[in-house]
């Protein structure tokens, strides 16, 4: 009974924190996004992704760092206390939510694997200098896309290769390599795991910002920006783009996003050029030590308050 009670309490806290924060994010992210518009588009993309996963990570931290330790350390094991209907229902909901996330991510991975296997039949390696393998596929579309997470590859259609100039092909490939470096396919898999109603518009905004961030990182001057814009226009004429999970296609399936990307590239200026960020490790070390000090002083008292709250929940 102690184990069942612990699971019910832990899942109950997780579900309540997760749902409340998810509701808050889904209702307010449009307003919060306005404060990030002055930042570089890469910063906007990172901010939107962090905002999207904030409810899940916060709920997981609260549960793992506070709820579980307070229950294990302060809950008497000898008391045969029944589990109430509310924590039991919330606990079942939490378990189902986690199961749904695992199944959803597994199905997305399976669909992507099947589609990639179909695309790469009779694929041939391309002799081109790139940090990731490039394969030539026989299909016309996708014209160029990044697949895979552990072993990423760039798939390039023969039609796209023949219609792009050397400069256009280079900048297009640079765009896809940026997706690999930013682990965007892994991020998409994680979003399938934390799927939640009402988050679709936020995820779409992140996808749009991530494409523009990859555009900015792929070019270094106005000439390269123009090459990438021309590549987008040419490849968009090859045919409709299929939206496949866990891949990062160069040509987006939404015409509005494509138009916005082309307009940004044509109006490219040096202020958008992605420069390496310089951070001092001392800032991170100082912040970490400060957090450890605060927890060392207040952690035991926090556990007492958390346990009191969970006791109320069980009753």
N, C-alpha and C positions, 0 to 999 in steps of 0.2 A: 504493500500500500504506500509505503514511503516513496518508492521509485515512481509509482503511478502519479502520486500527488506532485512530485517534483517535475515530472514531464508536463502535467497539466498546467502548473503554475508557470513554467518556463515558456511553453507555447502560448499561453494566454497573454503574458506580458509582451512577447514578440508580436503577436497579432494586433494587440491594441496600439502599441507604439508604431508599428508598420502602417496600419490603416490610417491612423490619425495624421501621421507625417505625409503619407501618400496623398491623402485628401488635401492637405494644406499645400503641397507642391503643385498638384494638378490645378488648383484654383488660383494660385498666385504666381506661377512661373512666368506668365506673360508680363506682369508688372516688374518682377525681379529682373527679367531680361533687359529691360530698358536701361538699367544701371550698368550693363556690360557692353552697350553698343559702342562706347568710345574706345574700347579695347581692340587689339588686333583680333582678326577672325579666329586665329588659332586659340587665343585665350577664351573667346566666346564658345568655341566648340568644347574645350576642356571644361568650362564652367557649366554648360548645359548637361554634359555627361555626368559631372559630379552632382549636379542638382537632381538628375534622374535616379542615381543610385543612392542618394543620401538617405531616403527612408529605410531601405533595406539594411544598409551598413549601420545606421544608427540603431535600428531595432536589434540587429545582431550583437552590437557592442553592449547595449544596455542589458540584453539577456545574458550574454556570456560573462561580462565583467561584474555585473551587480546582482542580477536575479539568481543565477545558479549558485554563486558563492554564498550569498546570504541564506539561501535555502539549505545548502549542505552544512554550513557552519552553525546556524542558529535554530534550525527546525529540529525538534525532538524526534528521535527515531522510534521511541517506544510507544508513542501515542498513536492509537489506531483511529485516526481522524478521517471520516469519509470525505470524498471529493464532492464539492457542490456542483449543481447542474450548470451554473454559469462558467466556472473555470473548465469544467469537462467539455462543454460545448466549444469554448474558445480554444481549448487544447486540440480538439479534433479539427477545428477550422485551421489552426496553425499547421498541423501535420498534413492536412489536405493541400494547403497552400504550398508547402515545401515539395510535396509529391507532384503537384501540378507543374511547378517550376522545373523540376528534374525531367519530367516527361516532355514538357514543351521544348526544353533545350535539346533533349535527345532526338525528338522528331525533327527539329530544325536542322540538326547536324546530319540526320539520315537523309532528309530531302536534299540538302546541299551535296552530300556525297554521291547520291544517285545522279543528280544533274551534272556534277563535275565529271563523273565517269562517262556519261553520255557525251559530254563535250570533248573529252580528251581521247576518244577512240581514234587511233591512227595519228595521234599528235606527234610532232617531231620537234626536237630542240632547235632553237634559233641561235645562230652564232652572233651574239650581240653582247657587248660588255654591260653587265648589270649585276647588282649584288644578290639577285635572286634568279632562279632558273626561269627562262622564257620559253614557252612551248607554242608552236604554230598549230592551230586547229583548223579543220576543214570547214567548219561552219562560218557563215558570214557574221552572225551575231551570237554571242557578244563580241564586239569588235576588239575590246581589250578589258580584261578584268583580273583582279587578284583573287585567288582561291587558296584555301588552306589556312591553318593557324600554326601548327607545329612546323610544317614544311611548306611555307607559302610558295606559290608559283604565279607567274603572270601568263595568262592565256591570251594569245594574239591571233586573230583570224587572218587568213591569207589575204582576204579582200582589204582589210585595214592596212596590212603591211604594204600592199601594192599601191594604195592610193595616198599614202602619207610620204612627205619628203623626209629626208634624214633629220632635219631639225624638228619637224613636227613629231616624228616618231620618238625622238629622244626626250622631248618635254612630256609627251604623253606617258612614256615609260617612267620618267621621274615622278609623275603624279602618282602612279600606282605604287612605286617604291615607298613613297611617303606613307601610304596606307599601311604598308607592311611595317614600317618603323614605328608607326603610332599604334600598332596592334588593333586596328579598327575591326577586323573580323572577330577577334577575341572579345572585344567590347560588345559587338552585336550578339554574340553567343550569350554573354552575361545578361544582356537585356532580355533575351528570350527566357532566361532563368528567373528573372525578377519581373516578368510580365504582370501588369496590373491595369485594371480598367481605368480609362481616362487619361492614360499617359501617352497615347498615340501621337498627339500633336507635339508634345515635348520631344519624343523620339524622332519625329520627322524634322523638327527644327535642328536637332543635333546632327542628323544625317546631312542636312543642307549645309550647316556650318562646317562639318568635317570635310565635305567636298571642296568648299572654298578655301579651307585651310590647306588642303593638299595642293590646290592650284597655286596658292601663294608660295608654298615651300618648294614647288617644282620649278619655278622660274627665278632668274636673277636679274633680268633686264627687260626692257620693253619689247625687244625683238623676240625673246623667248616667250613672253606673255602672248604676243601675237601669234606665234607658232602654235601654242597650245589652244588658243581660241579657234584658229583655223582647223586644227585637228578635231576639236569638239564639233564644229559645224559639219565637217566632212563625214565623220563617223556617225553623226546623228541621222544622216541620210541613208544609211545602210538598211534601216528597218526598225520596227518597234523593239524595244528592249524589254526582256523578261526580268522581272524582279525576283531574284533568287536569294534566299537566306544565306548569310555568312559569306557573301562575296562582295567585292568592291569594284563595281563596273565603272569605267571611265565615263561613259555616256549614261546619264541619269534618265530614268523612265519618265520623270515629270518635266514637261516642256518649260514650265515656269522657272524651275531650278536651272535648267540648261541656259535659258535666256539670261538669267541673272549672272551666271558664271561667265558667259561670253562677254557681257557688258562690263563686268569687273576687270576681265583680262585686257580688253581693249583700252580701258581707262587706267591701266596699271601705272603705278608710280613707285619710286624707291622706298617710300615709307612702309610699304607692305612687305618688303623683303624680310624673310625670316632670318633673324640673327640669333646666334647661340645665347642662351640666357646664362648670366653669371650670378651664381648664388654662393655666398660664403657658408661653409659648413658650420661655422660658429653660431649662426642664427638658429639652425636646426638643433644643434647641440644644446644651446641655451633654452630653447623652447621645450625640448625634451626633458631637461633637468628640472625646469620649472613645473612641468606637469607631474613628474615623479614626486617632487617635494609636496605639491598640493595633495596628491593622492595619499602619500605617506601620512599626512596629518589628518585628513578627513575620511579616509577610506572606511575605517572600521565604523565610524558613526553613520556614514552613508549606508553601509550594509544593514545596520540596525533599522534605519528608516525604511529601506527597501523591504526588509523582512516584515515590518509592521504593515506596510501597504499590501504585500502579498497575503498576509494572514487575513486581512480584511477581504481580499478578493476570494479566498478559499471559503470563508464563512458566508 
